[in-house]
Amino acid sequence: MAVLAGSAEVARWFIPLVLPLCFAAAYTDLSRMRIPNWITDCLGAVYVLFGLFIMPTWADYGWQLLHLPIGVAIGFLFYSAGVMGAGDAKFIGAAAPLVVLADLPALIMIYTANLLAAFATHRLAKFTPLNRLAPNWQSWSVGKKFPMGFSLGGTLAIYLILVAFFGQ
């Protein structure tokens, strides 16, 4: 596997703080078809507050922090185009500082594979008796809509784990 540009040590510090939020985003989007503001607020706050101590230099911290407004803008464009919900767009913005710009091609590949796997898994569960395991989930009954938080949370988690093992 190619080495990712992100710092393995930095990723190891962020993982215990970020993975529960990734899980919460996936779960709430599957069960209620929304990602609550507290999840995206906490995700952004993790970087803003803990990044001060975790990032190797102030310059690294500042450049990564710039990803937040850029991520929010990109998420807003997708939301405006009707591609995703507002919670998904906010999650992208809040997660952006955790991704090193040089790793963007790898992140896109992770997201693409994860989106396909998440979509197939969700549809398999939705249209089989597996949906009885969580009978009250709204994502079973919203037509063609798909809970993107399932894939977005998984993508960020997978990215951080890969950086922790294969990063610089």
C-alpha positions in Angstrom: 0.0 0.0 0.0 1.2 3.5 -0.8 2.1 5.7 2.1 -0.5 8.3 3.0 0.7 11.9 3.5 -1.1 12.3 6.8 0.8 11.8 10.1 0.3 8.4 11.7 0.9 9.8 15.1 -1.7 12.6 14.6 -4.2 10.1 13.3 -3.7 7.8 16.4 -4.5 10.8 18.6 -7.6 11.7 16.7 -9.1 8.2 16.3 -10.5 7.8 19.8 -12.1 11.2 19.6 -13.5 11.0 16.1 -14.6 7.3 15.7 -17.5 7.6 18.2 -18.8 10.6 16.2 -18.5 8.7 12.9 -20.5 5.9 14.4 -23.1 8.4 15.8 -23.4 10.0 12.4 -23.9 6.7 10.7 -26.4 5.4 13.3 -28.5 8.6 13.5 -28.7 8.9 9.7 -29.7 5.2 9.3 -32.3 5.4 12.1 -33.7 9.0 11.7 -32.4 10.1 8.3 -30.6 13.1 9.8 -27.2 13.9 11.3 -27.8 16.1 14.4 -25.9 19.4 14.8 -24.3 18.2 18.0 -22.4 15.5 16.0 -21.0 18.0 13.4 -20.4 20.6 16.1 -18.4 18.1 18.2 -16.5 16.9 15.1 -15.4 20.4 14.3 -14.6 21.2 17.9 -12.4 18.1 18.2 -10.1 19.5 15.5 -10.3 23.1 16.7 -9.6 22.3 20.4 -7.5 19.2 20.3 -5.7 20.0 17.1 -3.9 22.8 19.0 -2.1 20.1 21.0 -2.1 17.2 18.5 -0.9 18.9 15.3 2.9 19.0 15.0 3.2 22.8 14.2 1.1 25.9 14.2 1.4 26.1 10.4 0.0 22.5 10.0 -2.8 23.4 12.4 -3.7 26.5 10.5 -3.5 25.0 7.0 -5.7 22.1 8.1 -8.1 24.5 9.8 -8.6 26.2 6.4 -10.1 23.0 5.2 -13.1 23.6 7.4 -14.6 26.6 5.5 -13.7 25.0 2.2 -15.4 21.8 3.2 -18.5 23.7 4.3 -18.6 25.5 1.0 -18.3 22.2 -1.0 -20.9 20.6 1.2 -23.2 23.6 0.7 -22.8 23.3 -3.1 -23.8 19.6 -2.9 -26.7 20.4 -0.7 -27.8 23.2 -3.0 -27.7 20.9 -5.9 -29.9 18.4 -4.1 -27.2 15.7 -4.0 -27.2 15.4 -0.2 -28.9 16.6 3.0 -27.8 19.5 5.1 -26.4 17.2 7.9 -24.2 15.4 5.3 -22.9 18.8 4.0 -22.1 19.9 7.6 -20.4 16.6 8.3 -18.1 17.1 5.3 -17.2 20.6 6.5 -16.5 19.4 10.0 -14.5 16.4 8.8 -12.4 18.4 6.3 -9.7 19.6 8.7 -8.9 16.0 9.6 -8.0 15.2 6.0 -4.6 16.1 4.6 -4.9 17.7 1.2 -2.3 15.4 -0.3 -4.5 12.4 0.7 -7.5 13.7 -1.2 -7.1 11.2 -4.1 -6.9 8.3 -1.6 -9.9 9.7 0.3 -12.0 9.9 -2.9 -11.1 6.2 -3.6 -12.0 5.2 0.0 -15.3 7.2 -0.3 -16.2 5.6 -3.6 -15.6 2.1 -2.4 -17.3 2.8 0.9 -20.3 4.4 -0.7 -20.9 1.4 -3.0 -20.5 -1.0 -0.1 -22.7 1.0 2.2 -25.4 1.4 -0.5 -25.4 -2.3 -1.3 -25.5 -3.2 2.4 -28.3 -0.8 3.1 -30.4 -2.0 0.2 -29.7 -5.6 1.0 -31.0 -5.0 4.6 -33.9 -2.8 3.4 -35.4 -5.3 1.0 -34.8 -8.5 3.0 -35.9 -9.7 6.4 -32.8 -8.2 7.9 -34.7 -4.9 8.3 -36.5 -6.6 11.2 -33.4 -6.2 13.2 -34.1 -2.4 13.3 -37.8 -2.2 12.4 -38.2 1.5 13.3 -35.4 2.9 11.2 -36.7 5.7 8.9 -34.1 4.8 6.2 -36.2 1.7 5.3 -39.2 3.8 4.3 -37.9 7.0 2.5 -38.1 5.7 -1.0 -34.9 6.1 -3.1 -33.2 8.3 -0.5 -30.0 7.0 1.0 -28.5 7.9 4.4 -25.2 9.4 3.3 -24.0 9.7 6.9 -23.6 5.9 6.9 -21.0 6.2 4.1 -19.5 9.6 5.3 -18.9 8.4 8.8 -17.4 5.1 7.6 -15.2 6.9 5.1 -13.7 9.2 7.8 -13.2 6.3 10.1 -11.5 4.2 7.5 -9.3 7.1 6.4 -8.0 7.8 9.9 -7.4 4.1 10.6 -5.4 3.8 7.3 -3.4 6.9 8.1 -2.7 5.5 11.6 -1.2 2.4 10.0 0.2 3.6 6.7 0.8 7.4 7.3 4.1 9.2 7.4 
